[in-house]
Amino acid sequence: MDMNAKIYVAGHSGMVGSAIVRLLRKEGASNIIVRTHAALDLTDTAAVKNFFQEETPDHVFLAAATVGGIIANSRYPVEFLYNNLMIQNNIIRSSYDIGAKKLCFLGSSCIYPRECPQPIKEEYLLTGRLEPTNEGYALAKIAGLKLVEYYRREYAFKGVALMPCNLYGTNDSYDLEHSHVLSALVRKFVDACDQNSGSVTVWGSGNARREFMHVDDCARAALFVMRSYDGDTFLNTGWGSDVTIRELAEKMKRLTGFKGKIEWDTSKPDGMPRKCLDTSRMTGLGFAPAISLEEGITRTIDEYRKLKKDGRIKE
């Protein structure tokens, strides 16, 4: 992958897209193309087509998406399905139409069935029912990876699809309605420390298991496949190991210095019982994440505290 070529990062202001931009700059990319949502609505087919015809990017990272946690996914399934389908369809089709050299599509481990053998192999896709609380998002991501696959099969378009585990880290959302579990816990425990609260309430039973990878490692994985992978199959990426939400909360308590009690709201859903990816294909290609969960959480806590200090967190 030529670092002097035109590289378009769709979703550059989001957590994954901004991590990819940071890494590309570090690697010496000299012609990174980005657009804000105000400048380019990626659900607008005509606007996206015109943008691609004007810019003609050589490489495309498709990290743009409507994202959120269990609450947002459950309340707004139309937005999670429709918006993501439109974004994906427009960018993948336009990338092919203008002759882009390669595209990397970023998906999610929620594409797999709710009751899935563990660890989850790529071939388990579409072997069972999805988790209802994020079905709309999962359906969109399945459609995206399949569209990439079909464009390769029918038109020999070089697209690769990457399915990361749960991501967290720099530029994540800390909105308790829209954030994912790890960033939500960072906010809850740091705020509880600041307010001298006696307890922190966490959703669910704490028994669900999740695999977490820092977003900087996801960016490394995306650049790795753009440089080194040209196979027909989408790839899982992550650590290949997981923790319970209870273990995560206890770790968060220790790392933030919270001295109170953790209370579990079992009236709230756990989501999928377990999501641990089999990452053997990626490791076999030579890629492995580098930022441990302990290190990543510590970084994220420090970043959230700085955001609070700078007044950039809405109470």
Sine and cosine of phi, psi and omega as CSV:
sin_phi,cos_phi,sin_psi,cos_psi,sin_omega,cos_omega
0.00,0.00,0.86,-0.51,-0.06,-1.00
-0.98,0.22,0.87,-0.49,0.00,-1.00
-0.96,0.28,-0.12,0.99,0.09,-1.00
-1.00,-0.10,-0.09,1.00,-0.01,-1.00
-0.97,0.24,0.21,-0.98,0.08,-1.00
-0.97,0.24,0.84,-0.55,-0.03,-1.00
-0.84,-0.54,0.89,-0.45,0.03,-1.00
-0.99,-0.15,0.81,-0.59,0.08,-1.00
-0.94,-0.34,0.96,-0.26,0.05,-1.00
-0.99,0.16,0.81,-0.58,-0.06,-1.00
1.00,0.02,0.55,0.84,-0.11,-0.99
-0.91,0.42,-0.35,0.94,-0.02,-1.00
-1.00,-0.01,-0.15,0.99,0.03,-1.00
-0.99,0.13,0.04,-1.00,-0.06,-1.00
-0.88,0.48,-0.77,0.64,-0.05,-1.00
-0.95,0.30,-0.73,0.68,-0.02,-1.00
-0.87,0.50,-0.66,0.75,-0.01,-1.00
-0.93,0.37,-0.54,0.84,0.06,-1.00
-0.92,0.39,-0.63,0.78,0.04,-1.00
-0.91,0.42,-0.68,0.74,0.02,-1.00
-0.88,0.47,-0.70,0.72,0.02,-1.00
-0.86,0.51,-0.68,0.73,-0.02,-1.00
-0.93,0.36,-0.67,0.74,0.02,-1.00
-0.87,0.50,-0.67,0.74,0.03,-1.00
-0.90,0.44,-0.65,0.76,0.03,-1.00
-0.89,0.46,-0.58,0.81,-0.02,-1.00
-0.99,0.12,-0.01,1.00,0.11,-0.99
1.00,-0.09,0.26,0.97,0.04,-1.00
-0.88,0.48,0.74,-0.67,-0.12,-0.99
-0.94,-0.34,-0.08,1.00,-0.08,-1.00
-0.61,-0.80,0.91,0.42,0.00,-1.00
-1.00,0.05,0.79,-0.61,-0.01,-1.00
-0.97,-0.24,0.77,-0.64,0.05,-1.00
-0.65,-0.76,0.37,-0.93,0.10,-0.99
-0.59,-0.81,0.68,-0.73,0.11,-0.99
-0.96,0.28,0.27,-0.96,0.05,-1.00
-0.89,0.46,-0.57,0.82,0.02,-1.00
-0.90,0.44,-0.56,0.83,-0.02,-1.00
-0.99,0.11,-0.47,0.88,-0.04,-1.00
-0.49,-0.87,0.93,-0.38,0.07,-1.00
-1.00,0.09,0.94,-0.33,-0.11,-0.99
-0.95,0.32,-0.17,0.98,0.11,-0.99
-1.00,0.07,-0.11,0.99,-0.01,-1.00
-1.00,-0.02,0.96,-0.27,-0.11,-0.99
-0.86,0.51,-0.72,0.69,-0.03,-1.00
-0.90,0.43,-0.65,0.76,-0.01,-1.00
-0.91,0.42,-0.67,0.74,0.01,-1.00
-0.91,0.41,-0.68,0.74,0.03,-1.00
-0.86,0.51,-0.72,0.70,0.01,-1.00
-0.90,0.45,-0.67,0.74,0.02,-1.00
-0.85,0.52,-0.74,0.67,-0.03,-1.00
-0.91,0.40,-0.60,0.80,0.02,-1.00
-0.92,0.38,-0.53,0.85,0.01,-1.00
-0.98,0.20,-0.67,0.75,-0.12,-0.99
-1.00,-0.03,-0.48,0.88,-0.05,-1.00
0.65,0.76,0.88,0.47,0.00,-1.00
-0.90,0.43,0.54,-0.84,0.06,-1.00
-0.99,0.13,-0.61,0.79,-0.04,-1.00
-0.76,-0.65,0.61,-0.79,-0.06,-1.00
-0.76,-0.65,0.80,-0.60,0.17,-0.99
-0.97,-0.26,0.90,-0.44,-0.05,-1.00
-0.99,-0.13,1.00,0.04,0.00,-1.00
-0.94,-0.34,0.02,1.00,-0.01,-1.00
-0.97,0.24,0.68,-0.73,0.01,-1.00
-0.18,-0.98,0.41,-0.91,0.25,-0.97
-1.00,0.08,0.88,-0.48,-0.12,-0.99
-0.78,-0.63,0.27,-0.96,0.04,-1.00
0.14,-0.99,0.06,-1.00,0.00,-1.00
-1.00,0.01,-0.29,-0.96,-0.08,-1.00
-0.86,0.50,-0.68,0.73,-0.05,-1.00
-0.88,0.48,-0.79,0.61,-0.05,-1.00
-0.90,0.44,-0.69,0.73,0.01,-1.00
-0.88,0.48,-0.63,0.77,-0.04,-1.00
-0.95,0.30,-0.61,0.80,-0.06,-1.00
-0.99,0.15,-0.49,0.87,-0.14,-0.99
-0.80,-0.59,0.82,0.57,-0.04,-1.00
-0.89,0.45,-0.53,0.85,0.03,-1.00
-0.87,0.48,-0.75,0.66,-0.02,-1.00
-0.89,0.46,-0.66,0.75,-0.04,-1.00
-0.93,0.36,-0.55,0.83,0.04,-1.00
-0.99,0.13,-0.82,0.57,-0.11,-0.99
-0.90,0.43,-0.80,0.61,-0.06,-1.00
-0.85,0.52,-0.70,0.71,-0.04,-1.00
-0.93,0.36,-0.62,0.79,0.08,-1.00
-0.87,0.49,-0.71,0.71,-0.03,-1.00
-0.91,0.42,-0.71,0.71,0.01,-1.00
-0.85,0.53,-0.78,0.63,-0.05,-1.00
-0.89,0.46,-0.78,0.63,-0.04,-1.00
-0.85,0.53,-0.71,0.71,-0.04,-1.00
-0.90,0.44,-0.71,0.70,-0.08,-1.00
-0.96,0.29,-0.68,0.73,-0.01,-1.00
-0.90,0.43,-0.72,0.69,0.00,-1.00
-0.89,0.45,-0.71,0.70,-0.02,-1.00
-0.91,0.41,-0.59,0.81,0.05,-1.00
-0.87,0.49,-0.69,0.72,0.04,-1.00
-0.91,0.41,-0.72,0.70,-0.09,-1.00
-0.86,0.51,-0.61,0.79,-0.06,-1.00
-1.00,-0.05,0.02,1.00,0.08,-1.00
0.99,0.13,0.54,0.84,0.07,-1.00
-0.85,0.53,0.57,-0.82,-0.05,-1.00
-0.96,0.29,-0.56,0.83,-0.04,-1.00
-0.27,-0.96,0.50,-0.87,0.03,-1.00
-0.73,-0.68,0.63,-0.77,0.11,-0.99
-0.89,-0.45,0.87,-0.49,0.01,-1.00
-0.98,-0.18,0.80,-0.60,0.01,-1.00
-0.99,-0.14,0.87,-0.50,0.01,-1.00
-0.94,-0.33,-0.65,-0.76,-0.08,-1.00
-0.31,-0.95,0.48,-0.88,0.03,-1.00
-0.94,0.34,-0.15,0.99,0.02,-1.00
-0.96,0.29,-0.04,1.00,0.05,-1.00
-0.92,0.38,-0.31,0.95,-0.12,-0.99
-1.00,0.05,0.37,-0.93,0.00,-1.00
-0.85,0.53,0.49,-0.87,0.03,-1.00
-0.85,0.52,-0.74,0.67,0.01,-1.00
-0.99,-0.16,1.00,0.08,-0.14,-0.99
-0.88,-0.48,0.66,-0.75,0.10,-0.99
-0.82,0.57,0.55,-0.83,-0.05,-1.00
-0.88,-0.48,0.58,-0.81,-0.16,0.99
-0.93,0.37,0.36,-0.93,-0.17,-0.98
-1.00,0.09,0.87,-0.49,0.06,-1.00
-1.00,-0.04,0.41,-0.91,-0.02,-1.00
-0.83,0.56,-0.56,0.83,-0.05,-1.00
-0.96,0.29,-0.08,1.00,0.04,-1.00
-0.99,0.15,-0.09,1.00,0.03,-1.00
-0.84,0.54,0.70,-0.71,0.07,-1.00
0.90,0.43,0.48,0.88,0.05,-1.00
-0.97,-0.23,0.07,1.00,0.00,-1.00
-0.15,-0.99,-0.02,-1.00,-0.03,-1.00
-0.96,0.27,0.54,-0.84,0.00,-1.00
-0.98,0.17,0.28,-0.96,0.13,-0.99
-0.93,0.37,0.85,-0.53,-0.09,-1.00
-0.87,0.50,-0.53,0.85,-0.10,-1.00
-0.95,0.32,-0.26,0.96,0.08,-1.00
-0.70,-0.71,0.50,0.86,-0.09,-1.00
-0.87,0.49,-0.69,0.72,-0.03,-1.00
-0.86,0.51,-0.73,0.68,0.01,-1.00
-0.90,0.44,-0.69,0.73,-0.02,-1.00
-0.89,0.45,-0.68,0.73,0.02,-1.00
-0.87,0.49,-0.65,0.76,0.02,-1.00
-0.89,0.45,-0.70,0.71,-0.03,-1.00
-0.93,0.38,-0.57,0.82,0.09,-1.00
-0.89,0.45,-0.70,0.72,0.03,-1.00
-0.87,0.49,-0.62,0.78,-0.01,-1.00
-0.91,0.42,-0.73,0.68,-0.02,-1.00
-0.92,0.38,-0.55,0.84,0.04,-1.00
-0.94,0.35,-0.60,0.80,0.03,-1.00
-0.90,0.43,-0.66,0.75,0.08,-1.00
-0.87,0.49,-0.72,0.69,0.01,-1.00
-0.87,0.50,-0.70,0.72,-0.05,-1.00
-0.94,0.34,-0.61,0.79,0.05,-1.00
-0.89,0.45,-0.60,0.80,0.06,-1.00
-0.91,0.40,-0.72,0.70,-0.07,-1.00
-0.92,0.38,-0.71,0.71,-0.11,-0.99
-1.00,0.07,-0.59,0.81,-0.11,-0.99
-0.86,-0.52,0.07,1.00,0.00,-1.00
0.87,0.50,0.50,0.87,0.05,-1.00
-0.98,0.19,0.76,-0.65,-0.07,-1.00
-0.99,0.15,1.00,-0.09,0.08,-1.00
-0.81,-0.59,0.60,-0.80,0.08,-1.00
-0.79,-0.61,0.52,-0.85,-0.01,-1.00
-0.83,-0.56,0.72,-0.70,-0.07,-1.00
-0.87,-0.50,0.79,-0.62,0.00,-1.00
-0.93,-0.38,0.99,-0.10,0.00,-1.00
-0.99,0.15,0.36,-0.93,0.14,-0.99
-0.96,0.27,-0.18,-0.98,0.02,-1.00
-0.86,0.51,0.78,-0.62,-0.04,-1.00
-0.95,-0.30,0.42,-0.91,0.03,-1.00
-0.39,-0.92,0.18,-0.98,0.13,-0.99
0.79,-0.62,-0.44,-0.90,-0.12,-0.99
-0.80,0.59,0.75,-0.66,0.06,-1.00
0.96,0.28,0.32,0.95,0.09,-1.00
-0.96,0.29,0.29,-0.96,0.08,-1.00
-1.00,0.03,0.67,-0.75,0.06,-1.00
-0.93,-0.37,0.22,0.98,0.09,-1.00
-0.93,0.37,0.84,-0.55,-0.12,-0.99
-0.92,0.38,-0.34,0.94,0.05,-1.00
-1.00,0.09,-0.53,0.85,-0.13,-0.99
-0.94,-0.35,-0.19,0.98,-0.10,-1.00
-0.99,0.17,0.28,-0.96,0.11,-0.99
-1.00,0.07,0.11,-0.99,-0.22,-0.98
-0.88,0.47,-0.69,0.73,-0.11,-0.99
-0.93,0.38,-0.71,0.70,0.00,-1.00
-0.93,0.38,-0.55,0.83,0.07,-1.00
-0.89,0.45,-0.65,0.76,0.02,-1.00
-0.93,0.36,-0.61,0.79,0.08,-1.00
-0.84,0.54,-0.74,0.67,-0.01,-1.00
-0.89,0.45,-0.74,0.67,-0.05,-1.00
-0.87,0.50,-0.70,0.71,-0.08,-1.00
-0.97,0.24,-0.63,0.78,0.05,-1.00
-0.91,0.42,-0.71,0.70,0.02,-1.00
-0.88,0.48,-0.64,0.77,0.01,-1.00
-0.90,0.44,-0.61,0.79,0.07,-1.00
-0.90,0.44,-0.71,0.70,-0.04,-1.00
-0.91,0.42,-0.53,0.85,-0.05,-1.00
-0.99,-0.12,0.04,1.00,-0.05,-1.00
0.80,0.59,0.65,0.76,0.01,-1.00
-0.95,0.32,0.47,-0.88,0.01,-1.00
-1.00,0.05,-0.25,0.97,-0.04,-1.00
-0.43,-0.90,0.34,-0.94,0.13,-0.99
-0.79,-0.61,0.76,-0.64,0.02,-1.00
-0.99,-0.13,0.78,-0.62,0.00,-1.00
-0.89,-0.46,0.66,-0.75,-0.01,-1.00
-0.92,0.39,0.58,-0.82,0.15,-0.99
1.00,0.10,-0.20,-0.98,-0.04,-1.00
-1.00,0.02,-0.32,0.95,-0.08,-1.00
1.00,0.04,-0.03,1.00,-0.08,-1.00
-1.00,0.04,-0.35,0.94,0.01,-1.00
-0.88,0.47,0.55,-0.84,-0.02,-1.00
-0.93,-0.37,0.63,-0.77,0.02,-1.00
-0.66,-0.75,0.50,-0.86,0.08,-1.00
-0.96,-0.27,0.72,-0.69,-0.07,-1.00
-0.83,-0.56,0.66,-0.76,0.08,-1.00
-0.70,-0.71,0.68,-0.73,0.03,-1.00
-0.92,0.40,0.60,-0.80,-0.08,-1.00
-0.89,0.46,-0.46,0.89,0.05,-1.00
-0.91,0.41,-0.55,0.84,0.09,-1.00
-0.94,0.34,-0.56,0.83,0.07,-1.00
-0.90,0.44,-0.65,0.76,0.05,-1.00
-0.88,0.48,-0.66,0.75,0.06,-1.00
-0.88,0.48,-0.65,0.76,0.01,-1.00
-0.90,0.43,-0.66,0.75,0.00,-1.00
-0.90,0.44,-0.70,0.71,0.02,-1.00
-0.92,0.39,-0.59,0.81,0.02,-1.00
-0.87,0.50,-0.75,0.66,-0.03,-1.00
-0.94,0.35,-0.53,0.85,0.07,-1.00
-0.90,0.43,-0.55,0.83,-0.02,-1.00
-1.00,0.06,-0.56,0.83,-0.28,-0.96
-0.83,-0.55,-0.09,1.00,-0.09,-1.00
-0.82,-0.58,0.74,-0.68,0.03,-1.00
-0.65,-0.76,0.57,0.82,-0.03,-1.00
-1.00,0.07,0.10,-0.99,-0.04,-1.00
-1.00,0.10,-0.30,0.95,-0.16,-0.99
-0.98,-0.22,0.64,-0.77,0.13,-0.99
-0.92,0.39,0.32,-0.95,-0.12,-0.99
-0.80,-0.61,0.70,-0.72,0.20,-0.98
-0.97,0.24,0.53,-0.85,0.15,-0.99
-0.59,-0.81,0.65,-0.76,-0.04,-1.00
0.25,-0.97,-0.33,-0.94,-0.02,-1.00
-1.00,0.01,-0.40,0.92,-0.08,-1.00
0.98,0.22,0.28,0.96,0.06,-1.00
-0.58,-0.82,0.42,-0.91,-0.10,-0.99
-0.67,-0.74,0.10,-1.00,0.05,-1.00
-0.69,-0.72,0.38,-0.93,0.13,-0.99
-0.97,0.24,0.38,-0.93,0.07,-1.00
-0.90,0.44,-0.52,0.85,0.07,-1.00
-0.89,0.45,-0.71,0.70,0.05,-1.00
-0.89,0.45,-0.62,0.78,0.03,-1.00
-0.89,0.45,-0.69,0.73,0.00,-1.00
-0.90,0.43,-0.66,0.75,0.02,-1.00
-0.90,0.43,-0.63,0.77,0.05,-1.00
-0.90,0.43,-0.66,0.75,0.02,-1.00
-0.89,0.46,-0.66,0.75,0.02,-1.00
-0.86,0.51,-0.72,0.69,-0.02,-1.00
-0.92,0.39,-0.71,0.71,-0.10,-1.00
-0.96,0.27,-0.44,0.90,0.07,-1.00
-1.00,0.06,-0.32,0.95,-0.05,-1.00
1.00,0.09,0.30,0.95,0.00,-1.00
-0.94,0.35,0.72,-0.70,-0.09,-1.00
-0.96,-0.29,-0.05,1.00,-0.08,-1.00
-1.00,0.07,-0.37,-0.93,-0.10,-0.99
-0.96,-0.27,0.57,-0.82,0.11,-0.99
-0.99,-0.12,0.82,-0.57,0.04,-1.00
-0.92,-0.39,0.62,-0.79,-0.09,-1.00
-0.94,-0.34,0.84,-0.55,0.01,-1.00
-1.00,-0.06,1.00,-0.01,-0.09,-1.00
-0.97,0.23,-0.04,1.00,0.12,-0.99
-0.97,0.24,-0.25,0.97,0.00,-1.00
-1.00,-0.09,0.46,-0.89,-0.09,-1.00
-0.96,0.28,0.48,-0.88,0.11,-0.99
-1.00,0.07,-0.38,0.92,-0.17,-0.99
0.98,0.19,-0.42,-0.91,0.01,-1.00
-0.87,0.50,0.65,-0.76,-0.01,-1.00
-0.86,0.51,-0.64,0.77,-0.03,-1.00
-0.41,-0.91,0.62,-0.79,0.09,-1.00
-0.65,-0.76,1.00,0.00,0.04,-1.00
-0.83,-0.55,0.85,-0.53,-0.13,-0.99
-1.00,0.04,0.60,-0.80,0.23,-0.97
-0.99,0.12,0.92,-0.39,-0.09,-1.00
-0.96,-0.29,0.37,0.93,-0.11,-0.99
-0.90,0.44,-0.51,0.86,0.02,-1.00
-0.92,0.40,-0.68,0.73,0.03,-1.00
-0.93,0.38,-0.69,0.72,0.01,-1.00
-0.91,0.42,-0.55,0.83,0.05,-1.00
-0.91,0.42,-0.46,0.89,0.06,-1.00
-0.99,0.15,-0.25,0.97,0.05,-1.00
0.93,-0.36,0.20,0.98,0.01,-1.00
-0.94,-0.33,0.65,-0.76,0.13,-0.99
-0.53,-0.85,0.59,-0.81,0.06,-1.00
-0.92,0.40,0.32,-0.95,-0.10,-0.99
-0.84,-0.54,-0.36,0.93,-0.10,-0.99
-0.99,-0.10,0.93,-0.37,-0.03,-1.00
-0.91,0.41,0.33,-0.94,0.00,-1.00
-0.88,0.47,-0.66,0.75,0.01,-1.00
-0.87,0.49,-0.74,0.67,0.01,-1.00
-0.90,0.43,-0.68,0.73,-0.03,-1.00
-0.90,0.43,-0.67,0.74,0.03,-1.00
-0.91,0.42,-0.66,0.75,0.02,-1.00
-0.87,0.50,-0.69,0.72,0.05,-1.00
-0.87,0.49,-0.70,0.72,-0.08,-1.00
-0.92,0.39,-0.63,0.77,0.07,-1.00
-0.87,0.49,-0.72,0.70,0.01,-1.00
-0.88,0.47,-0.65,0.76,0.00,-1.00
-0.92,0.40,-0.66,0.75,0.01,-1.00
-0.91,0.41,-0.67,0.75,0.01,-1.00
-0.89,0.46,-0.59,0.81,0.04,-1.00
-0.93,0.37,-0.65,0.76,0.04,-1.00
-0.88,0.48,-0.66,0.75,0.05,-1.00
-0.90,0.44,-0.71,0.70,-0.02,-1.00
-0.88,0.48,-0.60,0.80,-0.02,-1.00
-0.99,0.12,0.01,1.00,0.03,-1.00
0.97,0.26,0.40,0.92,-0.08,-1.00
-0.98,-0.20,0.21,0.98,0.08,-1.00
-0.91,-0.42,0.80,-0.60,0.04,-1.00
-0.99,0.17,0.79,-0.62,-0.01,-1.00
-0.97,0.26,0.00,0.00,0.00,0.00
